Amino acid sequence: MTTQNKIPFLDLVTLHLELEEELVSVFRHTLRSAGFIGGPVVEGFERDFAQFCDVKYCVGVASGTDAVLFALLAAGVQPGESVITVPNTFIATTEAISQAGALPEFVDIDERTYNLDPGRLREYLERQCDRDSHTGRPVSRRTGRTISAVVPVHLYGQPADMDAILELAEAHNLVVVEDACQAHGAEYFSEKQERWMKAGSMGKAAAFSFYPGKNLGACGEAGAVTTNDPDLARKICMLRDHGQAEKYYHDLEGYNGRLDAIQAGLLHAKLPHLTQWNAARRQNAEAYRELFAEAENIIIPYEPSRSRAVYHLYVIRVQDRAKLQQHLKEAGIGTGIHYPIPLHLQNAYRGLGYRKGDLPVTEKVAGEILSLPMYPGLSRNEQESVVEAVLECLAEQTESEASSSALGAATRAEFAA
C-alpha cells in the first residue's frame, strides 16, 4: 500500500494558516504597545484559561516544566523529601521534582489507561513505607525519605483516576499536583463530587504545558499553573518573577519563569477554538475505533466511562512495533513513540537504583506503544489510509507467523517419520 500524499504525525501548519491574520494581529498589537512582559495581555489569558479549567486562579509561566516545578515549590515540597509519580511520562515531570530538591519515586501504571494505578499506589504506601508519627506522612523504606506529594500524569489526554488518588493522598497527608500538560480540556467524572471536573481543577494545583504540539499550543515555550488556592497562586506569581512581591522587593529567592506576553496573546487568540479542536480529536479517536473494530493483534486506546479524554496522542500497542513503524514510514505516514525508555531506566536516573523488572507494566508497554497521526484537521480518508497500512502490516506478520508455524510442524513431522 502506498499513499499519494504524506500523512504527517502532526500538522501545525494548517492550523496556524487558518488563524494567520488573528495571530499576526497579536504581534502587531504587542509591537505598538511595547507590552512585552506581563500586563493586560497575560492577565487576560490567565483569567480566561482559569475559567476554561473551572478554577479560580491561573498563573502563566515560561514552560510546562516551570509549571510543575513552581506548583511543587508553592505547595510546600521541601529539599530532601520524595515525590511519587509514574515512569511512563516525559522527563520534565521528574526534572521538576528533582529541581525542587526532592527525589522522584516511581509507582507502576494501569495497563489499560497508562496512568498511575491507584491500586499499586495504595500498595506502595501501605506495604513499602512506614509512617512518620509527627506528620502522618509515609516514609519510603527504599530511600528513607519522607514522601510529601504525588504527581499523577493525565497522559495522552486521558485523566488519571483522581477520586482514588485523592482519597489515598488525604489518608497519607500528601499534596496532589496534577501534571495536566497533555490534557487541556479533558474531563473526569468524580463520584465523590457527583459531577464532571476539568483536568487541572482537582489537585492542590496543576501544571499545563503550551508547547506548540499540545492541544492548546503556543508558538514557542509557555506554561501555566491552575489552582483554587489564593496563597499558592500568589506564591507562584512571586516564584516566576525573581521572588518579587512588588518591583525590587524580593520576599523569597525566585526564578525567571514569566509567560511571554506575545505567547500569552497567541494562546488567548487560540483558546476560543480549543473546545472545537478537542471535539475533532475525540471524533477522530472514535473513527479510529470504528476502523480498527475487527482488527486482531492490536490494542487501541481504552477510555473509561469516568473519562472524557482529549486525545493529545492516539496510542496503539502491537507486538512488532519496529516493523510497523517502518512500514508506515514507507507508506508516507508519520508516527511517534511516547515514550520508548521508561524514566526509571534512563541513564539520567541511574543513581536512583532502579533495575529492569522493577516496574513491569511500564516496561512491557514501553516496548509496544506507537502513536498514530492525531490532530483536529486529520480527515476520514487519511485515517482510512493509516488504518489500511496498519492492517496490511499486521496481516503480513500473521501470514509470516503462520508460515513459520507450518514449516515447523512439517519439519517435526519429517523427523518423526
VOGU-3710 file (C-alpha; in Angstrom, 3 decimals, decimal comma):
1> mttqnkipfl> 0,000/0,000/0,000  1,265/3,483/-0,842  -0,202/6,914/-0,247  -0,057/9,671/-2,832  0,200/12,361/-0,174  2,151/12,051/3,039  0,158/11,988/6,247  2,124/13,795/8,961  2,136/12,706/12,561  1,107/16,265/13,499
11> dlvtlhlele> 0,038/19,146/11,269  0,764/22,522/12,857  0,973/24,441/9,595  -2,685/24,259/8,535  -3,973/25,299/11,956  -1,790/28,397/12,049  -2,553/29,374/8,454  -6,269/29,290/9,279  -5,672/31,727/12,150  -2,865/33,684/10,493
21> eelvsvfrht> -4,442/37,129/10,482  -5,664/36,808/14,048  -2,250/35,644/15,262  -0,354/38,294/13,321  -2,584/40,965/14,849  -1,398/39,840/18,297  2,179/40,542/17,258  1,253/43,935/15,775  -0,558/44,939/18,952  2,439/43,942/21,078
31> lrsagfiggp> 4,827/45,929/18,887  2,673/49,018/19,108  2,069/48,772/22,854  5,577/47,574/23,790  3,892/45,380/26,423  6,350/42,532/26,103  6,377/41,269/29,707  3,276/40,795/31,855  0,451/43,299/31,663  -3,142/43,082/30,407
41> vvegferdfa> -2,449/40,502/27,672  -1,038/37,960/30,119  -3,705/38,746/32,690  -6,467/38,320/30,113  -5,251/34,882/29,123  -4,822/33,835/32,757  -8,384/34,922/33,535  -9,938/33,072/30,613  -7,862/29,904/30,945  -8,794/29,732/34,636
51> qfcdvkycvg> -12,434/29,966/33,609  -11,903/27,267/30,958  -10,425/24,946/33,614  -13,158/25,748/36,175  -10,680/27,127/38,716  -10,268/30,470/40,454  -6,645/31,171/39,535  -4,254/30,659/36,661  -0,645/31,860/36,692  1,170/31,922/33,368
61> vasgtdavlf> 4,785/30,740/33,375  7,566/30,175/30,871  7,081/26,428/30,263  5,314/23,301/31,410  8,453/22,272/33,282  8,383/25,541/35,234  4,697/24,943/35,903  5,362/21,593/37,598  8,361/22,990/39,487  6,603/26,113/40,769
71> allaagvqpg> 3,495/24,149/41,730  5,576/21,735/43,813  7,546/24,524/45,475  4,454/26,592/46,225  2,677/23,517/47,594  5,441/23,097/50,152  7,626/20,279/48,800  10,965/20,530/50,595  14,522/19,503/49,681  15,284/16,010/50,949
81> esvitvpntf> 11,724/14,730/50,528  10,337/12,322/47,920  7,537/12,796/45,394  5,699/9,875/43,800  4,960/9,835/40,078  4,921/7,406/37,148  7,830/6,266/34,951  5,732/6,477/31,769  5,892/10,213/31,128  8,165/12,850/29,649
91> iatteaisqa> 11,228/13,591/31,759  10,041/17,141/32,522  7,804/15,694/35,248  10,737/14,230/37,153  13,119/17,058/36,284  10,771/19,410/38,120  10,692/17,102/41,139  14,500/16,969/41,219  14,814/20,726/40,708  12,534/21,245/43,713
101> galpefvdid> 15,178/19,376/45,725  13,067/16,226/46,072  13,596/12,676/44,822  11,247/11,039/42,318  9,901/7,667/43,367  8,004/5,605/40,830  4,764/3,642/41,033  3,658/1,482/38,113  0,793/2,245/35,753  -2,588/0,790/34,858
111> ertynldpgr> -2,086/-1,243/31,686  -5,341/-0,017/30,138  -5,094/3,740/30,717  -1,268/4,047/31,053  -1,855/6,342/34,045  -0,915/5,945/37,709  -2,500/2,773/39,078  -4,284/3,636/42,364  -4,058/0,016/43,499  -0,287/-0,008/43,122
121> lreylerqcd> -0,109/3,407/44,779  -2,010/2,044/47,771  0,249/-0,997/47,907  3,349/1,193/47,790  2,157/3,499/50,550  0,905/0,732/52,826  3,483/-2,005/52,253  6,668/-0,244/51,243  6,522/2,727/53,585  6,461/3,409/57,297
131> rdshtgrpvs> 4,586/6,358/58,758  6,093/9,433/60,348  4,439/9,793/63,766  4,595/13,598/63,666  3,413/14,400/60,129  1,422/11,258/59,365  3,233/11,071/56,064  4,759/7,914/54,610  8,493/7,318/54,865  9,871/5,256/51,999
141> rrtgrtisav> 11,778/2,195/53,144  13,566/2,279/49,818  15,116/5,710/50,339  14,428/6,628/53,946  12,835/9,862/52,757  9,502/11,347/53,738  7,039/11,366/50,852  5,256/14,709/50,654  3,445/14,721/47,321  2,153/12,690/44,405
151> vpvhlygqpa> 2,104/13,863/40,779  -0,433/11,919/38,679  0,054/12,481/34,952  -3,011/12,769/32,708  -1,115/11,015/29,931  -2,057/11,277/26,250  -5,042/13,470/27,229  -6,606/10,810/29,487  -7,382/11,850/33,094  -5,954/9,692/35,857
161> dmdailelae> -8,357/8,114/38,367  -8,389/11,149/40,618  -11,030/10,089/43,174  -8,951/7,096/44,213  -5,683/9,044/44,132  -7,074/11,952/46,157  -8,537/9,571/48,741  -5,144/7,936/49,240  -3,426/11,314/49,346  -5,788/12,555/52,044
171> ahnlvvveda> -5,273/9,413/54,115  -1,484/9,838/53,955  -1,312/13,658/54,172  0,108/14,043/50,660  -0,165/17,043/48,358  -1,522/16,259/44,867  -0,169/18,222/41,916  -1,733/17,238/38,597  0,519/17,039/35,565  -2,086/18,127/33,028
181> cqahgaeyfs> 0,458/19,097/30,380  -1,240/16,811/27,812  -4,826/17,201/28,994  -6,174/20,683/28,191  -9,944/20,355/28,477  -10,058/16,678/29,488  -12,784/15,802/31,983  -13,174/13,298/34,811  -16,426/12,273/36,483  -15,887/12,417/40,228
191> ekqerwmkag> -18,300/10,165/42,069  -17,297/11,880/45,286  -18,185/15,309/43,892  -21,032/13,882/41,757  -20,026/15,947/38,739  -17,679/16,184/35,788  -14,468/18,010/36,633  -11,850/19,507/34,341  -8,253/18,330/34,353  -6,371/20,913/36,369
201> smgkaaafsf> -9,185/21,542/38,862  -8,868/18,554/41,195  -5,478/18,683/42,912  -3,896/21,319/45,118  -2,504/22,697/41,870  -1,989/21,598/38,292  0,615/22,186/35,612  -0,054/22,834/31,923  2,351/22,998/29,016  1,627/25,051/25,910
211> ypgknlgacg> 4,462/23,587/23,853  3,491/24,040/20,177  2,271/20,462/19,658  -0,136/20,453/22,618  -3,914/20,634/22,194  -3,531/24,314/23,077  -0,080/25,268/21,881  1,891/28,484/21,806  4,263/29,450/19,010  7,179/28,794/21,342
221> eagavttndp> 7,526/27,874/25,012  4,789/28,600/27,548  3,039/27,052/30,538  0,626/27,733/33,379  -0,358/26,634/36,873  -4,024/26,393/37,847  -5,329/26,299/41,426  -8,177/27,287/43,720  -5,754/28,333/46,475  -5,119/32,105/46,541
231> dlarkicmlr> -1,973/31,806/48,667  -0,479/29,218/46,325  -1,287/31,392/43,294  0,313/34,403/44,944  3,466/32,452/45,747  3,759/31,201/42,158  3,417/34,789/40,934  6,474/35,596/43,046  8,411/32,456/42,105  8,079/33,184/38,386
241> dhgqaekyyh> 9,348/36,760/38,822  12,507/36,539/40,931  10,519/36,309/44,174  9,184/39,833/43,869  6,104/40,811/45,830  6,451/44,198/44,138  9,154/45,588/41,897  12,594/45,282/43,553  11,104/43,936/46,791  12,004/40,247/46,994
251> dlegyngrld> 10,194/38,171/49,620  11,953/35,000/48,519  14,527/33,806/46,011  12,675/33,030/42,823  13,204/32,294/39,143  12,941/33,949/35,765  9,896/31,982/34,689  7,429/34,540/33,344  4,998/33,912/30,498  5,957/35,982/27,470
261> aiqagllhak> 3,224/38,479/26,534  3,320/37,581/22,833  2,841/33,895/23,645  0,020/34,774/26,048  -1,672/36,772/23,295  -1,331/33,923/20,809  -2,747/31,462/23,333  -5,604/33,826/24,124  -6,449/34,002/20,419  -6,443/30,209/20,138
271> lphltqwnaa> -8,325/29,463/23,360  -11,850/30,012/21,933  -11,112/27,288/19,359  -9,895/24,684/21,870  -13,266/23,095/22,626  -13,896/22,605/18,908  -10,387/21,228/18,364  -10,824/18,775/21,237  -14,173/17,653/19,833  -12,469/16,992/16,491
281> rrqnaeayre> -9,816/14,906/18,240  -12,491/12,873/20,009  -14,296/12,399/16,708  -11,055/11,193/15,128  -10,495/8,786/18,015  -13,985/7,375/17,501  -13,280/6,973/13,775  -10,083/5,059/14,564  -12,036/2,856/16,992  -14,574/2,008/14,296
291> lfaeaeniii> -11,930/1,351/11,657  -9,948/-0,916/13,979  -13,070/-2,703/15,284  -12,320/-6,050/13,614  -8,538/-5,833/13,861  -6,554/-8,526/15,642  -3,135/-8,329/17,282  -3,576/-4,660/18,177  -4,629/-2,822/21,331  -6,313/0,537/20,812
301> pyepsrsrav> -6,804/3,241/23,490  -9,132/2,443/26,363  -11,371/5,224/27,657  -13,197/4,514/30,939  -16,772/5,732/31,376  -15,489/8,204/34,006  -13,274/9,897/31,424  -13,682/12,329/28,548  -10,220/12,194/27,038  -8,983/14,834/24,606
311> yhlyvirvqd> -6,570/12,566/22,698  -3,436/14,642/22,699  -1,997/11,415/21,315  -3,622/8,318/19,810  -1,506/5,423/21,041  -1,872/1,814/19,919  0,076/-1,273/21,003  1,460/-4,018/18,785  3,990/-6,798/19,257  6,404/-5,845/16,467
321> raklqqhlke> 6,435/-2,070/16,727  9,650/-1,558/14,780  8,300/-3,382/11,742  5,000/-1,490/11,835  6,675/1,876/12,259  8,961/1,185/9,301  6,010/0,010/7,210  4,114/3,225/7,949  7,192/5,311/7,199  7,490/3,693/3,788
331> agigtgihyp> 3,811/4,459/3,226  4,410/8,137/3,980  2,687/8,078/7,380  4,271/9,803/10,365  4,352/8,162/13,793  5,923/8,694/17,229  6,813/6,735/20,358  5,719/8,223/23,691  7,905/7,008/25,374  10,464/4,351/24,329
341> iplhlqnayr> 12,504/4,141/27,559  10,777/4,389/30,952  12,228/7,052/33,200  13,420/4,610/35,856  15,690/3,018/33,225  17,043/6,263/31,759  20,747/6,998/32,216  19,809/10,290/33,866  18,245/8,354/36,767  20,719/5,520/37,078
351> glgyrkgdlp> 21,604/6,857/40,525  18,093/6,132/41,808  18,918/2,429/41,817  16,010/1,072/39,807  16,545/-2,038/37,696  14,831/-3,669/34,771  11,849/-5,600/36,071  11,064/-3,200/38,919  8,076/-1,685/37,094  6,927/-4,454/34,754
361> vtekvageil> 3,749/-2,925/33,322  5,500/0,247/32,208  8,390/-1,772/30,779  6,024/-4,037/28,820  4,003/-1,130/27,446  7,096/0,895/26,503  8,149/-1,788/24,022  4,766/-1,926/22,277  3,328/1,611/22,080  3,120/3,558/18,835
371> slpmypglsr> 1,465/6,950/18,361  -0,526/7,353/15,144  -1,381/10,651/13,418  -3,777/12,705/15,552  -4,753/16,346/15,108  -8,019/18,245/14,542  -7,622/18,545/10,769  -6,993/14,832/10,184  -9,524/13,694/7,563  -11,527/10,469/7,455
381> neqesvveav> -9,796/9,491/4,215  -6,399/9,987/5,839  -7,441/7,867/8,804  -8,641/5,131/6,475  -5,241/5,185/4,778  -3,482/4,960/8,133  -5,612/2,045/9,286  -5,261/0,274/5,934  -1,487/0,484/6,221  -1,521/-0,766/9,827
391> leclaeqtes> -3,784/-3,724/8,992  -1,711/-4,553/5,923  1,418/-4,838/8,049  -0,324/-6,855/10,762  -1,705/-9,243/8,122  1,801/-9,747/6,728  3,054/-10,546/10,210  0,222/-13,029/10,771  0,951/-14,753/7,446  4,650/-14,910/8,258
401> easssalgaa> 3,962/-16,405/11,689  1,553/-18,920/10,154  4,132/-19,928/7,539  6,791/-20,343/10,202  4,418/-22,420/12,296  3,507/-24,622/9,306  7,159/-25,073/8,379  7,974/-26,017/11,942  5,150/-28,547/12,019  6,282/-30,081/8,706
411> traefaa> 9,862/-30,329/9,962  8,774/-32,011/13,173  6,623/-34,459/11,180  9,573/-35,287/8,904  11,826/-36,019/11,874  9,068/-38,109/13,472  8,780/-40,186/10,305
//
